[in-house]
Amino acid sequence: MIAIDSEAGPTEIGILADETAIASDVAADLISQAEHDVSAAAVLVTPSTRLADEVKIELEKRAALTRHSERIITALTSVQSAIVIVDDLKQGVEVVNGYAAEHLELHVKDVVAVASEIRNAGAVFMGRFAPVSLGDYSAGSNHVLPTGGCACHSSGLSVQTFLKGVTFIDYDESSFKDIAATVITLANAEDLPAHGEAISARFEEKN
């Protein structure tokens, strides 16, 4: 018997962008993921109101012209998609870490520094020339990634996903004696004295 990796939900793209981002790039990337499904999530997080306004204009223009415009527009205008204005980039990092997107793009001036602050994302795409589409078709990152906020505790699919570990514990007498008192103390603190007695029994004189 083997478990599956997960039941992945609708795709997600989060984009963290500062004032250096190019609105047409950001809009094109949001649209690329909205193309998947009417339930796809496309979220821009930025401290720049100018960029937010420019991205809105680009979204309206580009979404209307692309082949799957109906489902793209539905995805972009539904509750799962948004443009989030933050006070500064530091708060933006907090927001995207809280969101834990399946795909996270960073369109920021110091992309390496910001990337070092990212804790929760299925895959992180760094800079203008690393759009999510590269991960979909060419970059080599796994395309099966955690959705629905699961990136806060799960990783993308890998060989490790399908490996099952078994733990073996082996103490010699000296090591056992060194740790015995600590185990008994912890057992008593948890009000499970029989756990501690399973340790102290080893010190009883045997017939």
MIBA-55499 format. One record per residue: residue number from 1; x, y, z of N, C-alpha, C in turn; residue in one letter. Coordinates in nm, 4 decimals, decimal comma. Example, Ala and Ser with C-alpha at 12.3 -4.5 7.8 and 13.67 -1.06 7.14 Angstrom:
! residues 2
1;1,3190;-0,5690;0,7800;1,2300;-0,4500;0,7800;1,3200;-0,3300;0,7800;A;
2;1,2850;-0,2250;0,7080;1,3670;-0,1060;0,7140;1,2900;0,0030;0,7870;S;
//
This chain:
! residues 207
1;0,0841;-0,1183;0,0000;0,0000;0,0000;0,0000;0,0881;0,1239;0,0000;M;
2;0,0478;0,2264;-0,0760;0,1259;0,3500;-0,0798;0,0309;0,4689;-0,0828;I;
3;0,0675;0,5731;-0,0130;-0,0148;0,6942;-0,0104;0,0122;0,7777;-0,1348;A;
4;-0,0857;0,8593;-0,1720;-0,0610;0,9574;-0,2766;-0,0009;1,0814;-0,2127;I;
5;0,0533;1,1708;-0,2940;0,1187;1,2894;-0,2399;0,0169;1,3858;-0,1791;D;
6;-0,0892;1,4159;-0,2532;-0,1933;1,5067;-0,2028;-0,3044;1,5147;-0,3059;S;
7;-0,4149;1,5731;-0,2652;-0,5200;1,6072;-0,3599;-0,5113;1,7576;-0,3846;E;
8;-0,4374;1,7932;-0,4888;-0,4111;1,9347;-0,5141;-0,5381;2,0062;-0,5578;A;
9;-0,5558;2,1271;-0,5067;-0,6721;2,2068;-0,5412;-0,6450;2,2972;-0,6596;G;
10;-0,7309;2,3967;-0,6830;-0,7094;2,4906;-0,7934;-0,5736;2,5596;-0,7812;P;
11;-0,5148;2,5913;-0,8952;-0,3827;2,6523;-0,8966;-0,3841;2,7923;-0,8358;T;
12;-0,2681;2,8341;-0,7872;-0,2535;2,9655;-0,7234;-0,1245;3,0312;-0,7712;E;
13;-0,1299;3,1612;-0,7912;-0,0087;3,2399;-0,8092;-0,0160;3,3593;-0,7158;I;
14;0,0907;3,3778;-0,6398;0,1079;3,4988;-0,5615;0,2242;3,5753;-0,6227;G;
15;0,2116;3,7044;-0,6332;0,3213;3,7881;-0,6831;0,3481;3,8977;-0,5810;I;
16;0,4713;3,9035;-0,5341;0,5152;4,0129;-0,4480;0,5978;4,1075;-0,5343;L;
17;0,5531;4,2307;-0,5455;0,6168;4,3242;-0,6380;0,6340;4,4608;-0,5733;A;
18;0,7459;4,5243;-0,6029;0,7661;4,6615;-0,5561;0,7554;4,7575;-0,6743;D;
19;0,7980;4,8822;-0,6536;0,7808;4,9852;-0,7563;0,8670;4,9622;-0,8800;E;
20;0,9636;4,8713;-0,8726;1,0494;4,8430;-0,9881;0,9856;4,7430;-1,0844;T;
21;0,8773;4,6795;-1,0461;0,8140;4,5778;-1,1300;0,7523;4,6408;-1,2547;A;
22;0,7433;4,5613;-1,3599;0,6827;4,6053;-1,4856;0,5393;4,5522;-1,4888;I;
23;0,4450;4,6432;-1,4975;0,3038;4,6068;-1,4847;0,2599;4,5042;-1,5880;A;
24;0,3084;4,5146;-1,7100;0,2673;4,4201;-1,8133;0,3163;4,2798;-1,7832;S;
25;0,4358;4,2675;-1,7253;0,4863;4,1356;-1,6847;0,3977;4,0762;-1,5762;D;
26;0,3687;4,1569;-1,4751;0,2879;4,1094;-1,3621;0,1500;4,0663;-1,4095;V;
27;0,0871;4,1478;-1,4931;-0,0461;4,1150;-1,5424;-0,0450;3,9874;-1,6256;A;
28;0,0543;3,9746;-1,7126;0,0635;3,8546;-1,7968;0,0780;3,7291;-1,7127;A;
29;0,1524;3,7380;-1,6034;0,1741;3,6210;-1,5189;0,0504;3,5867;-1,4365;D;
30;-0,0202;3,6872;-1,3895;-0,1469;3,6614;-1,3194;-0,2466;3,5939;-1,4145;L;
31;-0,2534;3,6438;-1,5359;-0,3442;3,5869;-1,6352;-0,3058;3,4436;-1,6691;I;
32;-0,1758;3,4152;-1,6752;-0,1309;3,2810;-1,7146;-0,1826;3,1736;-1,6205;S;
33;-0,1936;3,2045;-1,4924;-0,2458;3,1062;-1,3978;-0,3976;3,1086;-1,3917;Q;
34;-0,4562;3,2258;-1,4115;-0,6021;3,2350;-1,4170;-0,6574;3,1565;-1,5356;A;
35;-0,5741;3,1325;-1,6349;-0,6146;3,0564;-1,7530;-0,6521;2,9126;-1,7193;E;
36;-0,5995;2,8585;-1,6117;-0,6241;2,7186;-1,5773;-0,7700;2,6872;-1,5501;H;
37;-0,8359;2,7756;-1,4728;-0,9648;2,7366;-1,4176;-1,0343;2,8597;-1,3611;D;
38;-1,1661;2,8580;-1,3580;-1,2384;2,9720;-1,3002;-1,2137;2,9851;-1,1498;V;
39;-1,1656;2,8768;-1,0882;-1,1361;2,8809;-0,9446;-0,9900;2,9130;-0,9161;S;
40;-0,9092;2,9333;-1,0191;-0,7678;2,9659;-0,9988;-0,7551;3,0980;-0,9228;A;
41;-0,6533;3,1040;-0,8378;-0,6302;3,2244;-0,7578;-0,5109;3,3015;-0,8117;A;
42;-0,5287;3,4314;-0,8282;-0,4210;3,5190;-0,8754;-0,4153;3,6394;-0,7822;A;
43;-0,3072;3,6498;-0,7062;-0,2982;3,7514;-0,6012;-0,1698;3,8323;-0,6172;V;
44;-0,1842;3,9615;-0,6285;-0,0705;4,0540;-0,6305;-0,0610;4,1230;-0,4954;L;
45;0,0581;4,1230;-0,4380;0,0845;4,1934;-0,3124;0,1904;4,2986;-0,3405;V;
46;0,1591;4,4243;-0,3136;0,2535;4,5320;-0,3459;0,2343;4,6525;-0,2540;T;
47;0,3428;4,7226;-0,2228;0,3301;4,8485;-0,1501;0,3092;4,9679;-0,2448;P;
48;0,3116;4,9427;-0,3753;0,3040;5,0500;-0,4746;0,1624;5,0635;-0,5303;S;
49;0,0948;5,1714;-0,4948;-0,0387;5,1947;-0,5506;-0,0297;5,2252;-0,6996;T;
50;0,0806;5,2870;-0,7417;0,0990;5,3122;-0,8849;0,1038;5,1827;-0,9621;R;
51;0,1828;5,0872;-0,9142;0,1905;4,9582;-0,9816;0,0548;4,8891;-0,9816;L;
52;-0,0145;4,8942;-0,8693;-0,1463;4,8302;-0,8600;-0,2407;4,8859;-0,9658;A;
53;-0,2417;5,0164;-0,9814;-0,3294;5,0784;-1,0810;-0,2890;5,0377;-1,2224;D;
54;-0,1595;5,0344;-1,2489;-0,1116;4,9976;-1,3818;-0,1420;4,8513;-1,4128;E;
55;-0,1305;4,7648;-1,3130;-0,1611;4,6233;-1,3333;-0,3100;4,6046;-1,3629;V;
56;-0,3964;4,6774;-1,2937;-0,5398;4,6691;-1,3217;-0,5687;4,7011;-1,4675;K;
57;-0,5075;4,8063;-1,5188;-0,5280;4,8465;-1,6583;-0,4792;4,7371;-1,7525;I;
58;-0,3616;4,6832;-1,7233;-0,3052;4,5770;-1,8075;-0,3912;4,4510;-1,8039;E;
59;-0,4434;4,4174;-1,6872;-0,5288;4,2989;-1,6753;-0,6534;4,3124;-1,7616;L;
60;-0,7161;4,4273;-1,7537;-0,8370;4,4489;-1,8328;-0,8075;4,4388;-1,9821;E;
61;-0,6956;4,4964;-2,0224;-0,6594;4,4964;-2,1642;-0,6218;4,3565;-2,2127;K;
62;-0,5356;4,2895;-2,1385;-0,4828;4,1602;-2,1828;-0,5843;4,0469;-2,1681;R;
63;-0,6587;4,0467;-2,0606;-0,7539;3,9376;-2,0374;-0,8604;3,9333;-2,1460;A;
64;-0,8994;4,0492;-2,1944;-1,0036;4,0548;-2,2971;-0,9551;4,0031;-2,4316;A;
65;-0,8241;4,0038;-2,4536;-0,7691;3,9683;-2,5838;-0,7223;3,8239;-2,5946;L;
66;-0,7030;3,7563;-2,4820;-0,6494;3,6205;-2,4870;-0,7601;3,5179;-2,5125;T;
67;-0,7232;3,3987;-2,5586;-0,8208;3,3010;-2,6072;-0,9248;3,2616;-2,5031;R;
68;-0,8783;3,2326;-2,3799;-0,9705;3,1838;-2,2768;-1,0153;3,2976;-2,1857;H;
69;-1,0501;3,4082;-2,2459;-1,0787;3,5299;-2,1697;-1,1933;3,5128;-2,0705;S;
70;-1,2943;3,4350;-2,1065;-1,4111;3,4231;-2,0177;-1,3730;3,3623;-1,8837;E;
71;-1,3028;3,2484;-1,8855;-1,2663;3,1874;-1,7573;-1,1575;3,2670;-1,6860;R;
72;-1,0705;3,3320;-1,7614;-0,9668;3,4158;-1,6998;-1,0307;3,5317;-1,6243;I;
73;-1,1222;3,6001;-1,6881;-1,1887;3,7142;-1,6237;-1,2682;3,6685;-1,5022;I;
74;-1,3323;3,5519;-1,5143;-1,4068;3,4982;-1,3990;-1,3129;3,4725;-1,2824;T;
75;-1,1983;3,4103;-1,3097;-1,1013;3,3810;-1,2031;-1,0470;3,5091;-1,1410;A;
76;-1,0146;3,6070;-1,2255;-0,9538;3,7306;-1,1759;-1,0512;3,8165;-1,0959;L;
77;-1,1796;3,8027;-1,1216;-1,2787;3,8869;-1,0536;-1,3528;3,8138;-0,9426;T;
78;-1,3133;3,6900;-0,9149;-1,3763;3,6134;-0,8069;-1,3034;3,6365;-0,6752;S;
79;-1,3618;3,5862;-0,5658;-1,3127;3,6188;-0,4310;-1,1725;3,5672;-0,4035;V;
80;-1,1267;3,4654;-0,4779;-0,9956;3,4083;-0,4507;-0,8808;3,4906;-0,5092;Q;
81;-0,9118;3,5899;-0,5909;-0,8088;3,6732;-0,6540;-0,8191;3,8159;-0,6019;S;
82;-0,7037;3,8836;-0,5956;-0,7056;4,0188;-0,5385;-0,5738;4,0908;-0,5658;A;
83;-0,5788;4,2220;-0,5528;-0,4582;4,3041;-0,5428;-0,4555;4,3573;-0,4003;I;
84;-0,3503;4,3224;-0,3284;-0,3388;4,3565;-0,1861;-0,2339;4,4660;-0,1699;V;
85;-0,2745;4,5791;-0,1139;-0,1812;4,6891;-0,0900;-0,1282;4,6792;0,0529;I;
86;0,0034;4,6778;0,0654;0,0677;4,6691;0,1965;0,1463;4,7973;0,2233;V;
87;0,1850;4,8158;0,3491;0,2570;4,9373;0,3873;0,3966;4,9422;0,3270;D;
88;0,4635;4,8275;0,3265;0,6003;4,8215;0,2755;0,6321;4,6773;0,2382;D;
89;0,7523;4,6569;0,1872;0,7910;4,5242;0,1408;0,7987;4,4242;0,2559;L;
90;0,8389;4,4708;0,3736;0,8453;4,3820;0,4897;0,7074;4,3242;0,5203;K;
91;0,6061;4,4085;0,5187;0,4707;4,3589;0,5416;0,4269;4,2689;0,4268;Q;
92;0,4716;4,3013;0,3072;0,4405;4,2168;0,1929;0,4930;4,0757;0,2100;G;
93;0,6141;4,0631;0,2614;0,6716;3,9311;0,2882;0,5858;3,8561;0,3899;V;
94;0,5417;3,9255;0,4934;0,4551;3,8617;0,5937;0,3260;3,8112;0,5300;E;
95;0,2703;3,8896;0,4394;0,1447;3,8510;0,3745;0,1646;3,7273;0,2872;V;
96;0,2700;3,7273;0,2047;0,2878;3,6125;0,1150;0,3290;3,4869;0,1924;V;
97;0,4010;3,5037;0,3019;0,4307;3,3872;0,3859;0,3037;3,3332;0,4503;N;
98;0,2131;3,4223;0,4863;0,0854;3,3787;0,5421;-0,0032;3,3133;0,4379;G;
99;0,0038;3,3630;0,3161;-0,0775;3,3082;0,2075;-0,0271;3,1713;0,1624;Y;
100;0,1050;3,1529;0,1628;0,1669;3,0237;0,1284;0,1205;2,9736;-0,0086;A;
101;0,1464;3,0533;-0,1103;0,0988;3,0217;-0,2448;0,1690;2,9010;-0,3050;A;
102;0,0978;2,8354;-0,3935;0,1573;2,7266;-0,4714;0,2759;2,7792;-0,5528;E;
103;0,2548;2,8887;-0,6262;0,3606;2,9558;-0,7016;0,3745;3,0973;-0,6479;H;
104;0,4961;3,1401;-0,6193;0,5209;3,2766;-0,5731;0,6269;3,3406;-0,6611;L;
105;0,5905;3,4503;-0,7256;0,6871;3,5270;-0,8034;0,7327;3,6482;-0,7236;E;
106;0,8605;3,6803;-0,7374;0,9177;3,7981;-0,6726;0,9635;3,8963;-0,7790;L;
107;0,8925;4,0087;-0,7901;0,9301;4,1156;-0,8821;0,9746;4,2341;-0,7966;H;
108;1,0950;4,2247;-0,7429;1,1441;4,3252;-0,6489;1,2891;4,3601;-0,6819;V;
109;1,3327;4,4742;-0,6333;1,4670;4,5234;-0,6654;1,5745;4,4286;-0,6146;K;
110;1,5695;4,3924;-0,4876;1,6700;4,3027;-0,4287;1,6081;4,1648;-0,4113;D;
111;1,5995;4,0913;-0,5212;1,5248;3,9654;-0,5210;1,5897;3,8593;-0,4321;V;
112;1,7224;3,8578;-0,4244;1,7905;3,7572;-0,3426;1,7613;3,7806;-0,1944;V;
113;1,7670;3,9052;-0,1522;1,7391;3,9374;-0,0113;1,5955;3,9035;0,0256;A;
114;1,5014;3,9368;-0,0613;1,3611;3,9072;-0,0326;1,3368;3,7565;-0,0343;V;
115;1,3975;3,6878;-0,1292;1,3808;3,5421;-0,1367;1,4272;3,4739;-0,0089;A;
116;1,5303;3,5290;0,0539;1,5818;3,4693;0,1775;1,4826;3,4787;0,2923;S;
117;1,3801;3,5645;0,2776;1,2780;3,5806;0,3813;1,1539;3,4963;0,3556;E;
118;1,1499;3,4280;0,2431;1,0320;3,3472;0,2097;1,0411;3,2123;0,2787;I;
119;0,9385;3,1803;0,3538;0,9333;3,0539;0,4275;0,8260;2,9593;0,3732;R;
120;0,7210;3,0156;0,3147;0,6069;2,9335;0,2746;0,5690;2,9594;0,1293;N;
121;0,6027;2,8660;0,0439;0,5628;2,8702;-0,0970;0,5967;2,7350;-0,1578;A;
122;0,5149;2,6924;-0,2526;0,5460;2,5676;-0,3205;0,6728;2,5798;-0,4027;G;
123;0,6819;2,6876;-0,4803;0,8014;2,7181;-0,5587;0,8113;2,8691;-0,5704;A;
124;0,9345;2,9201;-0,5656;0,9577;3,0643;-0,5705;1,0282;3,0983;-0,7016;V;
125;0,9722;3,1919;-0,7748;1,0243;3,2331;-0,9046;1,0826;3,3729;-0,8897;F;
126;1,2118;3,3847;-0,9128;1,2874;3,5030;-0,8728;1,3186;3,5939;-0,9915;M;
127;1,2507;3,7089;-0,9959;1,2831;3,8097;-1,0940;1,2023;3,8030;-1,2219;G;
128;1,2249;3,9022;-1,3056;1,1466;3,9207;-1,4277;1,1572;3,8033;-1,5241;R;
129;1,2711;3,7389;-1,5272;1,2939;3,6344;-1,6259;1,2734;3,4936;-1,5700;F;
130;1,1939;3,4845;-1,4622;1,1584;3,3536;-1,4063;1,0083;3,3467;-1,3819;A;
131;0,9272;3,3589;-1,4887;0,7822;3,3466;-1,4712;0,7418;3,2027;-1,4407;P;
132;0,6248;3,1857;-1,3857;0,5753;3,0524;-1,3494;0,5714;2,9589;-1,4701;V;
133;0,5462;3,0129;-1,5879;0,5408;2,9290;-1,7080;0,6694;2,8495;-1,7281;S;
134;0,7823;2,9038;-1,6853;0,9078;2,8276;-1,6934;0,9007;2,7025;-1,6073;L;
135;0,8452;2,7169;-1,4868;0,8306;2,6016;-1,3989;0,7333;2,4998;-1,4544;G;
136;0,6333;2,5476;-1,5281;0,5345;2,4572;-1,5869;0,5963;2,3673;-1,6940;D;
137;0,6896;2,4216;-1,7706;0,7333;2,3502;-1,8901;0,8830;2,3238;-1,9025;Y;
138;0,9668;2,3959;-1,8280;1,1080;2,3874;-1,8636;1,2073;2,3932;-1,7487;S;
139;1,1774;2,4640;-1,6426;1,2804;2,4972;-1,5437;1,3308;2,3776;-1,4638;A;
140;1,2503;2,2710;-1,4537;1,2945;2,1534;-1,3793;1,2380;2,1450;-1,2387;G;
141;1,1749;2,2528;-1,1906;1,1077;2,2451;-1,0608;0,9864;2,1547;-1,0766;S;
142;0,9470;2,0868;-0,9685;0,8333;1,9966;-0,9812;0,7058;2,0761;-1,0058;N;
143;0,6204;2,0202;-1,0889;0,4959;2,0880;-1,1237;0,3821;2,0496;-1,0288;H;
144;0,4056;1,9506;-0,9428;0,3052;1,9106;-0,8438;0,3428;1,9774;-0,7113;V;
145;0,2697;2,0821;-0,6765;0,3046;2,1676;-0,5633;0,1854;2,1815;-0,4691;L;
146;0,2110;2,2113;-0,3418;0,1011;2,2240;-0,2446;0,0153;2,3467;-0,2719;P;
147;-0,1161;2,3283;-0,2604;-0,2117;2,4376;-0,2808;-0,2935;2,4592;-0,1529;T;
148;-0,3792;2,5599;-0,1560;-0,4716;2,5826;-0,0444;-0,4029;2,6152;0,0869;G;
149;-0,2863;2,6795;0,0812;-0,2139;2,7132;0,2037;-0,1288;2,6009;0,2584;G;
150;-0,1301;2,4848;0,1906;-0,0533;2,3697;0,2411;0,0980;2,3891;0,2291;C;
151;0,1397;2,4925;0,1561;0,2833;2,5194;0,1469;0,3419;2,5636;0,2811;A;
152;0,2562;2,5937;0,3788;0,3082;2,6284;0,5115;0,3602;2,5053;0,5843;C;
153;0,3223;2,3842;0,5370;0,3712;2,2640;0,6037;0,4124;2,1532;0,5073;H;
154;0,3936;2,1741;0,3770;0,4242;2,0689;0,2802;0,5138;2,1221;0,1700;S;
155;0,5806;2,0296;0,1015;0,6706;2,0650;-0,0079;0,6159;2,0106;-0,1386;S;
156;0,6818;2,0487;-0,2472;0,6464;1,9946;-0,3769;0,6770;1,8456;-0,3831;G;
157;0,6145;1,7796;-0,4782;0,6340;1,6363;-0,4973;0,7806;1,6050;-0,5237;L;
158;0,8311;1,4996;-0,4599;0,9671;1,4527;-0,4845;0,9738;1,3044;-0,4525;S;
159;1,0887;1,2436;-0,4759;1,1077;1,1035;-0,4414;1,0796;1,0810;-0,2929;V;
160;1,1154;1,1786;-0,2093;1,0950;1,1655;-0,0647;0,9483;1,1442;-0,0297;Q;
161;0,8584;1,1969;-0,1125;0,7156;1,1834;-0,0863;0,6741;1,0375;-0,0772;T;
162;0,7409;0,9519;-0,1531;0,7000;0,8124;-0,1640;0,7905;0,7166;-0,0865;F;
163;0,8770;0,7722;-0,0030;0,9614;0,6883;0,0808;0,9022;0,6808;0,2210;L;
164;0,9070;0,5642;0,2814;0,8559;0,5430;0,4167;0,9721;0,5095;0,5085;K;
165;0,9875;0,5858;0,6123;1,0967;0,5629;0,7052;1,0557;0,4753;0,8224;G;
166;1,1494;0,3963;0,8727;1,1307;0,3164;0,9941;1,2446;0,3519;1,0894;V;
167;1,2114;0,3828;1,2137;1,3119;0,4242;1,3112;1,3541;0,3062;1,3985;T;
168;1,4845;0,2890;1,4158;1,5388;0,1846;1,5026;1,6126;0,2512;1,6179;F;
169;1,5822;0,2079;1,7437;1,6436;0,2654;1,8634;1,7291;0,1603;1,9298;I;
170;1,8553;0,1932;1,9562;1,9483;0,0973;2,0163;2,0379;0,1717;2,1156;D;
171;2,0190;0,1452;2,2472;2,1012;0,2069;2,3513;2,1847;0,0984;2,4188;Y;
172;2,3089;0,1309;2,4514;2,3833;0,0398;2,5388;2,3535;0,0765;2,6845;D;
173;2,4013;-0,0056;2,7784;2,3671;0,0158;2,9196;2,4138;0,1506;2,9699;E;
174;2,5319;0,1916;2,9299;2,5865;0,3187;2,9771;2,5009;0,4363;2,9299;S;
175;2,4625;0,4351;2,8033;2,3789;0,5436;2,7498;2,2426;0,5444;2,8164;S;
176;2,1882;0,4243;2,8423;2,0592;0,4135;2,9084;2,0641;0,4761;3,0474;F;
177;2,1685;0,4465;3,1225;2,1813;0,5011;3,2574;2,1947;0,6533;3,2553;K;
178;2,2615;0,7052;3,1543;2,2799;0,8501;3,1440;2,1478;0,9241;3,1246;D;
179;2,0546;0,8641;3,0536;1,9304;0,9332;3,0185;1,8133;0,8950;3,1074;I;
180;1,8275;0,7905;3,1881;1,7155;0,7335;3,2636;1,6444;0,8354;3,3513;A;
181;1,7185;0,9118;3,4291;1,6557;1,0068;3,5217;1,5740;1,1117;3,4474;A;
182;1,6248;1,1556;3,3331;1,5524;1,2553;3,2525;1,4194;1,1991;3,2032;T;
183;1,4212;1,0745;3,1554;1,2985;1,0120;3,1051;1,1967;0,9964;3,2184;V;
184;1,2429;0,9542;3,3349;1,1525;0,9379;3,4490;1,0913;1,0720;3,4894;I;
185;1,1721;1,1764;3,4913;1,1220;1,3101;3,5251;1,0149;1,3550;3,4271;T;
186;1,0384;1,3356;3,2970;0,9416;1,3753;3,1952;0,8139;1,2937;3,2060;L;
187;0,8271;1,1639;3,2318;0,7097;1,0782;3,2454;0,6233;1,1214;3,3627;A;
188;0,6857;1,1519;3,4750;0,6114;1,1958;3,5924;0,5460;1,3323;3,5692;N;
189;0,6159;1,4206;3,4976;0,5597;1,5528;3,4673;0,4355;1,5408;3,3799;A;
190;0,4300;1,4359;3,2986;0,3151;1,4138;3,2110;0,2090;1,3279;3,2785;E;
191;0,2335;1,2946;3,4063;0,1422;1,2093;3,4833;0,1234;1,0730;3,4165;D;
192;0,2346;1,0177;3,3698;0,2362;0,8821;3,3142;0,3458;0,8031;3,3858;L;
193;0,3239;0,7755;3,5178;0,4303;0,7164;3,5978;0,4737;0,5789;3,5502;P;
194;0,3851;0,5029;3,4874;0,4243;0,3700;3,4406;0,5306;0,3781;3,3310;A;
195;0,5295;0,4894;3,2582;0,6360;0,5091;3,1602;0,7710;0,5164;3,2312;H;
196;0,7730;0,5925;3,3402;0,8967;0,6032;3,4171;0,9349;0,4718;3,4839;G;
197;0,8332;0,3983;3,5275;0,8606;0,2697;3,5926;0,9198;0,1688;3,4942;E;
198;0,8880;0,1818;3,3661;0,9500;0,0951;3,2657;1,0990;0,1237;3,2534;A;
199;1,1373;0,2430;3,2930;1,2802;0,2766;3,2972;1,3418;0,2251;3,4267;I;
200;1,2806;0,2607;3,5414;1,3402;0,2246;3,6710;1,3419;0,0737;3,6931;S;
201;1,2542;0,0005;3,6262;1,2523;-0,1460;3,6402;1,3850;-0,2076;3,5993;A;
202;1,4557;-0,1407;3,5104;1,5854;-0,1935;3,4646;1,6924;-0,1865;3,5735;R;
203;1,6651;-0,1091;3,6798;1,7625;-0,0969;3,7884;1,7282;-0,1865;3,9067;F;
204;1,6145;-0,2543;3,9004;1,5752;-0,3433;4,0104;1,6634;-0,4692;4,0083;E;
205;1,6864;-0,5187;4,1286;1,7656;-0,6410;4,1389;1,6832;-0,7606;4,0875;E;
206;1,7397;-0,8336;3,9992;1,6696;-0,9454;3,9364;1,7033;-1,0757;4,0067;K;
207;1,6014;-1,1651;4,0198;1,6223;-1,2961;4,0822;1,6906;-1,3897;3,9821;N;
//
